[in-house]
Every structure is written in structure tokens, then in C-alpha cells.
Amino acid sequence: WGIVIFNRLVARRNHAREAWSGIDVQLKRRHDLLPKLVEAVKAYAGFERLVQAASVEARAGASRSELERTENALTGQLRGLLAVVEAYPDLKASRSYLDLQQQITEAEEQIQYARRYYNGTVRELNILIDSFPSNLVARLFGYVHRDYFEIELATQRDSPALPFS
């Protein structure tokens, strides 16, 4: 009985770790796109230093809660950058900008999918940690609740409209 519960806890923990790595991959993908977007907009506005500094800070060995905060700050700056683009019709119409915007939108969708999967695996692990009799085994082996991962994305509905032309 205890072995079966322990193995379920291990499996759920490993699913959560795998799901976290999926989030990390997608966040890295978005960070890799940001310098390209900044380069495309650089001639039109002075956002380069601001976005690059936040991008480096967000990736620099941050804990999950710190990563959440820095990702939300970066998202705010990305929203600001996209809002600036509204004032530059030539930039909005450029093929390279439109391609980058599409790639960033896709990256943010993938972040959302990865976040949902991670939060689902965390929910399952936390249920096992809370439920009897698995909570006895979880406590014995030092299992603790994991936090859900919540970040805002620049393409969420409550954000300013993105320029899709």
C-alpha cells in the first residue's frame, strides 16, 4: 500500500518537473524573440535598453516566484513596445515586424498551454499530498505543495489591442 502511494507521488512530482521544463522552454523562446522585435522597433523608439535589461533579469537564475514577477514586468514592457508600434504605420506594415509579431503571439499561446499543463500536474500532486492516506506517505517523505504558475501575457484580452493590421 505505502509503496503504491509513494510511486504515485514520485510519478506526479516527475510530471510537474517535466511540465515546468515545458514552461521554461517556451519562456526562453519568447525571450529569444524579444531582441529581434526590439531590433525591428529600435529605429522608431527607445525601448531597447528597457526590454533587454528586463529580459536578462528574468532569465538570470530566478526562483519561480521571482520569475513570475519578472515575466509580468517584461510583459508590461512588451505591451508598451507594441503600443508604441501603433504610432508607426510603416513599422506596422513591415513584413519582418508582422512575422515577429506572429511568432511572439504563437510563443505566448505555447506559454499558456505549458502553464495550464504545469498547473494541472501541480493540482494532481497537491491533491495526493492533501488526501488521506497518501498525505501520510507524502509527509513522511517530505513532499510539500507546489505553487501554481501565473503570469500575464501581452496577448491576453485585458491588454491593449495588438496591432494585427
Secondary structure, 3 states (H helix, E strand, C coil): CHHHHHHHHHHHHHHHHHHHHHHHHHHHHHHHHHHHHHHHHCCCCCCHHHHHHHHHHHHCCCCHHHHHHHHHHHHHHHHHHHHHHCCCHHHHHCHHHHHHHHHHHHHHHHHHHHHHHHHHHHHHHHHHHHCCCHHHHHHHCCCCCCCCCCCCCCCCCCCCCCCCC
